[in-house]
């Protein structure tokens, strides 16, 4: 009986998965090959298919089936992954039904207006042009938190949409210690007598060669081109139409060697996660990464722990140098390692380094929390932003375009999203510390260009589980401890000491 009902449920999840994959294909095409003139038609196609997905998700028969199966899931012979799939479907259903249609419509209208006014405000460096739209979005998001429900803090309900189960109460002490540890490291860096020079990275690098080198590199790391591909787009991203079709994009600048290479390795980290999910989860709600934070941990792991490490460049530098003998001719592996790891407080989050990046996130987290809780108003944001920049990073933005207007997130209502980025860094460092314990000669393997064991470890511990385990469970099972900043600070201290000749 339960088996029949589960089969019926699976048929539905497959239809939903196929429709969602079709939406994703349309979205990928829009960012890569679609002619500009097709924008209006494409928006309609995506909106039609998305509405269909929504209708099917909230259809009463389907909801009843999920609830009945979930209620009886203890003792009805369902396997663990099947129960996890039901749990995920139930969550999707609740997310889709808790929000009144009127609210969803108003959010769509408000974000469309807000994106317009944000662009204008940023271009004119005039926060006032965005303030009213932002105030309206904050109000809508506070209402949304109410609809979704929360135990302690309305901001929790928003964070939960990206990192299920994560709360302000868990994040605050971790972020506070991270901020303090970062400050200590920044002081040591400021006092270092021997600073690395990264000017060589911004000379002239042939774009075709960069792209070819980067593709070859991600293949060596383990990205499977038999079930994935790489194209160009204005902003790099990874999207998946199921685990056998994972698309990455990158961009290439001739005067910045970092962008294409590290950008593609980053996206390949996301992509390998998607490629590595247990095939048994195909076309179910489990067939993807478990949270934004864990997803980001996989991209950052390959980008930073592997590809920005010294052992990695001991192996890879000769190949890079022979690809670009002109600009890199007089450099060596350790000089290159130092150049790609310069730490310097800067205004723009997406251009910042591995260490100071988190301070940008902490500022956004603190401001979002205060806004959603009504402790500050939208009018307080620019001043508060600048004073936090001064306090944490020691620099003051010249205007709001390089301050609180720099990110697109608020304009699309993405409150609660920012913490995922730093969670990714913290998780990645925790996994790396654990991997080193379990693979004692890890650095030797990396410095001889062997990544099979690294990928196998990530597959076994993280990838194959897809969405069947929540991030807190994964972290606890893998590392035997809950989320903390300590592994990241330990890892960063080691790196900073090498790069700045300290310690
Ligand atoms: Zn990412």
Boltz pocket constraint, residues with backbone or C-beta under 6 A from the ligand:
constraints:
  - pocket:
      binder: B
      contacts: [[A, 266], [A, 270], [A, 295], [A, 296], [A, 299]]
      max_distance: 6.0
